[in-house]
Amino acid sequence: MKKKVLVIYFTQTGQLNRAVKATLAPFENNSEVEIYYEEIKPKTPFPFPWSYMQFFDAFPESVQGVPCELQPFTFDTSIHYDLIVIAYQPWFLSVSIPINSFLQTAEAKLLLKNKNVVTILACRNMWLGAQEKMKIALVGLQANLVGNITYVDKSSNLTSLVTVLAFALGGEQGKLWGVFPKYGVSDKELKERAPLLGTIVLKNLLGGNYNNQQKDLIEAGAINIKPNLLLMEGRGRALFPLYANYISKRGTSGTAERRTRVRIFGIVLPTGILLLSPIITIVSRLAPILFPSKIKKEIDYYSNNNLR
Ligand SMILES: Cc1cc2nc3c(=O)[nH]c(=O)nc-3n(C[C@H](O)[C@H](O)[C@H](O)COP(=O)(O)O)c2cc1C
């Protein structure tokens, strides 16, 4: 019998879709596999490009995991899927609202129970917190996370901060002002690395054994965690819930009452990253020298699929 794979995904600009297609190319060409796609669609689409206010107004609900309404799904819960791929992007260090909304549905509960799941992320460069939230959701749904593949923008943190904002707020897809590199995951990586990662998952799907999967994926370059980003995200993850709470106390998504607090956040966040980046980069160069085993332990943990 053919192995059945369901891919659940959401993408605004198609970046994640390209990453998924490139990773799963070996599946498409394999006669032993049947692959189904389910695009998660919010009832009210999120804007693209975002206005400045719309972008930062999505922050509290992203961090607090407040779901949005979704369009009906088309997948068949009576089919036994051998593998479910959840492809998503982080929004404000959390699972993006559409995918997080899906994880909270009754259909997800039915679909994911006792299923093997592989997650695929394509984002700027900060996904550790989102994946922790994903791990917690999957444990709650009694699903088994058997693999995680990540694609990030390899530019420096400050460069990708500028290019992601130009991309999300201005729709700028090319080289900003002819100086900055193009935002996003490189085509080269998707062409060269992605099919190798997909081949590992395909082999394990057909063999029915995922014991060494994450180890093999890591060796093939599926995970790339830099100490400075690890430390930077740690700061954000500690502070974001406090600030999300501060904004949402004033009102729900899009309400006028919270606009001032959203606007302040829209200034504080990029400024904070700008100021903290150089300091954290210095600390992160020292940290592996001063605390080598602690940094290594953290990188090992986030590279793997267990939840502590
Ligand atoms: C509201 C919002 C918040 C984002 N927050 C993060 C983040 O915390 N970390 C990150 O690496 N990328 C972040 N990104 C970038 C996305 O992960 C992703 O790269 C981008 O939205 C394009 O993906 P898509 O077209 O597949 O949806 C954010 C994007 C948006 C729109």
The ligand as an SDF file (V2000), in Angstrom:
LIG
                    3D

 31 33  0  0  0  0  0  0  0  0999 V2000
    4.0410   39.2970   11.5500 C   0  0  0  0  0  0  0  0  0  0  0  0
    5.3650   38.6220   11.2160 C   0  0  0  0  0  0  0  0  0  0  0  0
    6.2320   38.2930   12.2410 C   0  0  0  0  0  0  0  0  0  0  0  0
    7.4370   37.6200   11.9520 C   0  0  0  0  0  0  0  0  0  0  0  0
    8.2460   37.2140   12.9850 N   0  0  0  0  0  0  0  0  0  0  0  0
    9.3350   36.4480   12.7110 C   0  0  0  0  0  0  0  0  0  0  0  0
   10.1180   35.8820   13.7740 C   0  0  0  0  0  0  0  0  0  0  0  0
    9.8270   36.0400   14.9580 O   0  0  0  0  0  0  0  0  0  0  0  0
   11.2270   35.1620   13.4410 N   0  0  0  0  0  0  0  0  0  0  0  0
   11.5910   34.9600   12.1450 C   0  0  0  0  0  0  0  0  0  0  0  0
   12.6030   34.3130   11.9230 O   0  0  0  0  0  0  0  0  0  0  0  0
   10.8550   35.4390   11.1190 N   0  0  0  0  0  0  0  0  0  0  0  0
    9.7240   36.1710   11.3660 C   0  0  0  0  0  0  0  0  0  0  0  0
    8.9520   36.6340   10.3280 N   0  0  0  0  0  0  0  0  0  0  0  0
    9.2820   36.2610    8.9370 C   0  0  0  0  0  0  0  0  0  0  0  0
    8.4630   35.0300    8.5490 C   0  0  0  0  0  0  0  0  0  0  0  0
    8.8180   33.9380    9.3540 O   0  0  0  0  0  0  0  0  0  0  0  0
    8.5760   34.6540    7.0650 C   0  0  0  0  0  0  0  0  0  0  0  0
    9.9010   34.5530    6.6890 O   0  0  0  0  0  0  0  0  0  0  0  0
    7.9110   35.6380    6.1390 C   0  0  0  0  0  0  0  0  0  0  0  0
    6.6770   36.0260    6.7200 O   0  0  0  0  0  0  0  0  0  0  0  0
    7.6360   35.0570    4.7560 C   0  0  0  0  0  0  0  0  0  0  0  0
    7.0170   33.7910    4.8550 O   0  0  0  0  0  0  0  0  0  0  0  0
    5.7680   33.2810    4.0370 P   0  0  0  0  0  0  0  0  0  0  0  0
    5.6680   34.0700    2.7860 O   0  0  0  0  0  0  0  0  0  0  0  0
    6.0560   31.8390    3.7410 O   0  0  0  0  0  0  0  0  0  0  0  0
    4.5450   33.4440    4.8850 O   0  0  0  0  0  0  0  0  0  0  0  0
    7.7690   37.3350   10.5910 C   0  0  0  0  0  0  0  0  0  0  0  0
    6.8870   37.7200    9.5650 C   0  0  0  0  0  0  0  0  0  0  0  0
    5.6960   38.3410    9.8660 C   0  0  0  0  0  0  0  0  0  0  0  0
    4.7630   38.6800    8.7320 C   0  0  0  0  0  0  0  0  0  0  0  0
  1  2  1  0
  2  3  1  0
  2 30  2  0
  3  4  2  0
  4  5  1  0
  4 28  1  0
  5  6  2  0
  6  7  1  0
  6 13  1  0
  7  8  2  0
  7  9  1  0
  9 10  1  0
 10 11  2  0
 10 12  1  0
 12 13  2  0
 13 14  1  0
 14 15  1  0
 14 28  1  0
 15 16  1  0
 16 17  1  0
 16 18  1  0
 18 19  1  0
 18 20  1  0
 20 21  1  0
 20 22  1  0
 22 23  1  0
 23 24  1  0
 24 25  2  0
 24 26  1  0
 24 27  1  0
 28 29  2  0
 29 30  1  0
 30 31  1  0
M  END
$$$$
